[in-house]
């Protein structure tokens, strides 16, 4: 009798809560023939029961309480010095922590851990990274704490690995379970084969007279750890799938292993044969060997993506008053950084000066800005929202953390992966078909030649596994992500490649996207500007991250002031309004500064000081090299649109430079751009938006694929699906072509896998294939598919 049944009988004869075990003397709530002390315990039970997770109650007699064996175990987490090392983020109200949890192994684990908020109201979000077995929790400090969370997840069977000796490596513990399983299977397989030799070579006298029964029983006992330890992963996966009415790819494998073991055991016990223990142990060994290879290959691809890909994000470093742009990976402890308005804080640091109002929604999912004072700690992932600030770096950060923030599910768009859905659908139907074929083949051979039934059924179940089918898409897309990242085109996830392949319209922003902000020709028109006014203007521009603001800031030769603007507001797509030295300065478009006397039909920044229009700086844009070639190439496969917030002054030049059928839309504010993308999608179009990541956040997020162009600007944003280094703009058509070809490779691997399975099934059904040969061929097919898609994706990308 399991613990769930025992618990049910116990509570029937007592007055204790079914969930937490406490007395229900004051108030009893009845539900589903059980009693609870409060609505909270009843709700938790309902959640677990609806999702078929009452196995939760197998873990502890009173799961709502802290089990006795862990009481006091985590008291050290009450120490602020220790928790500071473990927390990734803590702004006194909200904290973020990430744990490595070795016991995560199936979809049920993911469901429980991602619904911790239903078990502890202090949990805001909890997300599982299944391949890396990591759990990321965002929680409210006034409702719970780190110790309570660790006790909670430990009490439900998911104890985290916490290393106090090296807090930075707390999640890097390696799980060697698979390696142990492979090793035991290999040891047993080798010895069982040796013990089988007498029967293979028919050494009758020696075998029959003395050692036949001894050798057979030795093989039986050696097969037990193979079946119940090495192969347990297949049983667990199949059981979990069947509980949730899912026929996963481990069902036929578990069935095949079970059939072999039961049949062999019967033969040994009844002394009617030697069984198939050699085939059984060989089957498990080769299956696990293939699984180990797949895991190693996946880890290699993940390593490449996290650490070897180029991330085109720059930040401004201040050295003895001189500002220089450096890559995030070059930041060192003690560096002084300038963080402009709307820029991401890439590393942990201390605020030195400036008005800091930090939007931590990138980390916590909550958009309410947090005000910080000089001397306060700033955490990586926050975005400054009120002008420029200066900070001193206290911790460098790996690019894998930025990748993790970028991939945060809080910001993921609800885009469906067709390839994944097709794979899941095929795998399910494939498993049903294989079980049917195995049954029919078994019935046929039972009446035709019953001695071959066990071999035929087992061989069919093993050889026709859809593993190769399920592996082709992850490995092809994963390898292409690595290749793109190496060539400075960084994609958020694998689905982005699939979405790129479906695009039929590409919308380009103009300023900072098809123009180079580093090479603009600037001239001034209007009244003479006093020296002090120029210094004030440049000091205000220092806070802005807009490409035109950055260009004008670099163009002005005066020095910035030491004091900061007393107020600063940047309105996307319009301009800046700020106060400094009792002077109100407005910088932006003609409509923003309400210019009526000065009409310039060019890209310009108008200047208004104390409600008086002074003049404007006009920009003669320098367009990116190879712009014409890029548009001419894309024009063959896509409808191209330029969507700009500038006026139409340069439209005649662009009409001469670009293909004839380009559509132009000027004077578009961020809301107009967003609505424009929506209208295209309503008409059934699949839209890619390419912008600078600053004023285009809404359009980038709305589009099916959003690409931000990076040019010495910190445009790291959850709104985009990809970041492209501006220097690689000329390779954009190649990246789009490679995305389409990657999907073709995946489809080809599907065909390849089907052909292999059809040929394998023919030999299995006709009785020409033994289970052990099937066990060798099955992982070989998976390895072949992995090699096939990896070589082809490398080959098509060789010209990059």
JOQUI-V143503 format. One record per pair of residues at least 24 apart in sequence whose C-alpha atoms are under 8 Angstrom apart, sorted by the first residue. I is the first residue (numbers start at 0). J is the second residue. If there is no record, write none. Layout:
<<I:J> <I:J>>
This chain:
<<1:57> <2:56> <2:57> <2:60> <3:53> <3:54> <3:56> <3:57> <6:60> <7:33> <10:34> <16:40> <17:61> <18:43> <18:44> <18:61> <18:62> <18:63> <19:61> <19:62> <19:63> <19:64> <20:60> <20:61> <20:62> <20:63> <20:64> <43:117> <43:118> <51:242> <51:243> <52:107> <55:155> <58:154> <58:155> <58:156> <59:154> <59:155> <62:154> <62:155> <65:150> <65:151> <65:154> <66:154> <69:150> <69:154> <73:146> <73:149> <73:150> <74:146> <76:145> <76:146> <77:146> <81:163> <82:145> <84:166> <84:167> <85:166> <88:378> <91:140> <92:139> <92:140> <92:141> <93:137> <93:138> <93:139> <93:140> <93:363> <94:137> <94:138> <94:139> <94:140> <95:135> <95:136> <95:137> <95:138> <95:362> <95:363> <96:135> <96:136> <96:137> <97:133> <97:134> <97:135> <97:136> <97:170> <98:133> <98:134> <98:135> <98:159> <98:160> <98:161> <98:169> <98:170> <99:131> <99:132> <99:133> <99:134> <99:159> <99:160> <99:161> <99:169> <99:170> <99:171> <99:172> <100:132> <100:133> <100:134> <100:157> <100:158> <100:159> <100:160> <101:132> <101:157> <101:158> <101:159> <101:160> <101:174> <102:132> <102:156> <102:157> <102:158> <103:129> <103:132> <103:157> <104:129> <105:236> <105:239> <107:239> <112:152> <119:143> <126:408> <133:170> <137:363> <177:287> <177:291> <178:291> <179:229> <180:225> <180:228> <180:229> <180:230> <180:287> <181:229> <181:284> <181:287> <181:288> <183:224> <183:225> <183:229> <184:224> <184:225> <184:229> <184:280> <184:281> <184:283> <184:284> <185:280> <185:281> <185:284> <187:221> <187:222> <187:225> <187:280> <188:277> <188:280> <188:281> <188:284> <191:218> <191:221> <191:276> <191:277> <191:280> <192:277> <194:218> <195:277> <215:267> <215:273> <216:267> <218:276> <219:264> <219:267> <219:276> <222:276> <222:279> <222:280> <225:280> <225:283> <226:256> <226:260> <226:280> <226:283> <229:283> <230:283> <245:427> <246:427> <246:430> <246:431> <247:426> <247:427> <247:430> <248:426> <248:427> <248:430> <248:464> <248:465> <248:466> <250:430> <251:430> <251:433> <251:434> <251:460> <251:461> <251:464> <252:460> <252:461> <252:464> <254:460> <255:456> <255:457> <255:458> <255:460> <255:461> <256:283> <256:457> <258:453> <258:457> <259:453> <259:457> <262:453> <278:770> <278:771> <279:770> <279:771> <281:771> <281:774> <282:770> <282:771> <282:773> <282:774> <282:775> <283:774> <285:774> <285:775> <285:778> <286:774> <286:775> <286:777> <286:778> <288:778> <289:778> <289:779> <289:781> <289:782> <290:778> <292:782> <293:782> <297:474> <300:477> <300:478> <300:481> <301:477> <303:481> <304:480> <304:481> <304:484> <305:398> <305:399> <305:402> <306:397> <306:398> <306:399> <307:484> <307:485> <308:481> <308:484> <308:485> <308:486> <308:487> <308:489> <309:484> <309:485> <309:486> <309:487> <309:489> <310:398> <310:484> <310:487> <310:489> <311:487> <311:709> <311:710> <311:711> <311:722> <311:723> <311:724> <312:709> <312:711> <312:712> <312:713> <312:714> <312:715> <313:711> <313:712> <313:713> <314:338> <314:711> <314:712> <314:713> <324:711> <325:711> <328:396> <328:397> <328:398> <330:395> <331:392> <331:394> <331:395> <332:391> <332:392> <332:393> <332:394> <332:395> <333:391> <333:392> <333:393> <334:391> <334:392> <335:389> <335:390> <335:391> <335:392> <336:389> <336:390> <336:391> <336:392> <337:387> <337:388> <337:389> <337:390> <338:383> <338:387> <338:388> <338:389> <338:390> <338:542> <339:383> <339:386> <339:387> <339:388> <339:541> <339:542> <339:543> <339:544> <340:383> <340:384> <340:385> <340:386> <340:387> <340:542> <340:543> <340:544> <340:569> <341:382> <341:383> <341:384> <341:385> <341:543> <341:544> <341:693> <342:382> <342:383> <342:384> <342:544> <342:713> <342:714> <342:715> <343:379> <343:380> <343:381> <343:382> <343:383> <343:713> <343:714> <343:715> <343:716> <344:377> <344:378> <344:379> <344:380> <344:381> <344:382> <344:383> <345:379> <345:380> <345:381> <345:396> <345:401> <346:378> <346:379> <346:380> <346:392> <346:393> <346:394> <346:395> <346:396> <347:376> <347:377> <347:378> <347:379> <347:392> <347:393> <347:394> <347:395> <347:396> <348:376> <348:377> <348:378> <348:379> <348:390> <348:391> <348:392> <348:393> <348:394> <349:373> <349:374> <349:375> <349:376> <349:377> <349:390> <349:391> <349:392> <349:393> <350:374> <350:375> <350:376> <350:377> <350:388> <350:389> <350:390> <350:391> <351:388> <351:389> <351:390> <351:391> <352:388> <352:389> <352:390> <353:386> <353:387> <353:388> <353:389> <353:563> <354:385> <354:386> <354:387> <354:388> <355:383> <355:384> <355:385> <355:386> <355:388> <356:383> <356:384> <356:385> <357:381> <357:382> <357:383> <357:384> <358:382> <358:383> <358:384> <361:404> <361:405> <361:717> <362:404> <364:409> <380:404> <385:567> <385:568> <386:542> <386:543> <386:567> <386:568> <387:541> <387:542> <387:543> <388:542> <402:491> <405:491> <405:716> <405:717> <406:491> <406:492> <406:717> <410:717> <410:718> <412:700> <414:703> <416:494> <416:497> <417:497> <418:472> <418:497> <419:472> <422:468> <422:469> <423:469> <426:465> <426:468> <426:469> <429:465> <430:464> <430:465> <433:459> <433:460> <433:463> <434:460> <440:764> <451:766> <454:766> <454:768> <454:769> <454:770> <455:763> <455:764> <455:765> <455:766> <455:768> <455:769> <455:770> <456:764> <457:770> <458:763> <458:768> <458:769> <458:770> <458:773> <459:760> <459:763> <459:764> <461:770> <461:773> <461:774> <461:777> <462:756> <462:759> <462:760> <462:763> <462:773> <462:774> <462:776> <462:777> <463:756> <463:757> <463:759> <463:760> <463:777> <464:756> <464:777> <466:781> <467:752> <467:780> <467:781> <467:782> <467:784> <467:785> <468:748> <468:749> <468:752> <470:781> <470:784> <470:785> <471:745> <471:748> <471:749> <471:784> <471:785> <471:788> <472:745> <474:785> <474:788> <474:789> <475:741> <475:744> <475:745> <475:785> <475:788> <475:789> <475:792> <476:741> <478:789> <478:792> <479:741> <479:792> <479:793> <482:793> <482:796> <483:734> <486:799> <487:723> <487:724> <487:727> <488:721> <488:722> <488:723> <488:724> <489:721> <489:722> <489:723> <490:720> <490:721> <490:722> <491:720> <491:721> <492:720> <495:704> <495:720> <495:721> <496:738> <496:739> <497:738> <497:739> <497:742> <498:703> <498:704> <499:687> <499:704> <499:735> <499:738> <499:739> <500:735> <500:736> <500:738> <500:739> <500:742> <501:685> <502:637> <502:684> <502:685> <502:686> <502:687> <502:703> <503:636> <503:637> <503:638> <503:684> <503:685> <503:686> <504:637> <504:638> <504:639> <504:640> <504:684> <504:685> <504:686> <504:687> <505:637> <505:638> <505:639> <505:640> <505:686> <505:687> <505:688> <505:689> <506:639> <506:640> <506:641> <506:642> <506:686> <506:687> <506:688> <506:689> <507:639> <507:640> <507:641> <507:642> <507:643> <507:688> <507:689> <507:690> <508:641> <508:642> <508:643> <508:688> <508:689> <508:690> <508:691> <508:695> <509:641> <509:642> <509:643> <509:644> <509:645> <509:690> <510:546> <510:547> <510:643> <510:645> <510:691> <511:546> <511:690> <511:691> <511:708> <512:689> <512:690> <512:691> <512:708> <513:622> <513:623> <513:626> <514:620> <514:621> <514:622> <514:623> <515:620> <515:621> <515:622> <515:623> <516:546> <516:547> <516:549> <516:550> <516:620> <516:621> <516:710> <517:550> <518:620> <518:621> <519:550> <519:618> <519:619> <519:620> <519:621> <520:618> <520:619> <520:620> <520:621> <521:551> <521:554> <521:616> <521:617> <521:618> <521:619> <522:616> <522:617> <522:618> <523:614> <523:615> <523:616> <523:617> <524:614> <524:615> <524:616> <524:617> <525:613> <525:614> <525:615> <526:613> <526:614> <527:613> <528:613> <530:557> <533:557> <534:558> <534:559> <534:560> <535:559> <535:560> <535:579> <535:580> <536:584> <538:563> <538:564> <539:564> <539:567> <539:577> <539:579> <543:569> <544:693> <544:712> <545:693> <547:604> <571:668> <571:669> <571:693> <571:694> <572:644> <572:668> <572:669> <572:694> <573:668> <582:608> <582:609> <583:608> <583:609> <583:610> <584:608> <584:609> <600:646> <600:647> <600:648> <601:645> <601:646> <601:647> <601:648> <601:649> <602:645> <602:646> <602:648> <623:728> <624:729> <625:729> <626:729> <627:656> <627:657> <628:729> <629:729> <629:730> <629:731> <629:732> <630:657> <630:658> <631:657> <631:658> <632:732> <633:732> <634:658> <640:664> <642:667> <642:672> <643:667> <644:668> <644:669> <669:694> <669:695> <669:697> <669:698> <670:697> <672:697> <672:698> <673:697> <673:698> <673:701> <676:701> <676:702> <677:701> <677:702> <692:716> <692:718> <692:719> <733:799> <737:795> <737:796> <740:795> <741:792> <744:788> <744:791> <744:792> <745:788> <748:784> <748:787> <748:788> <752:780> <752:784> <755:780>>
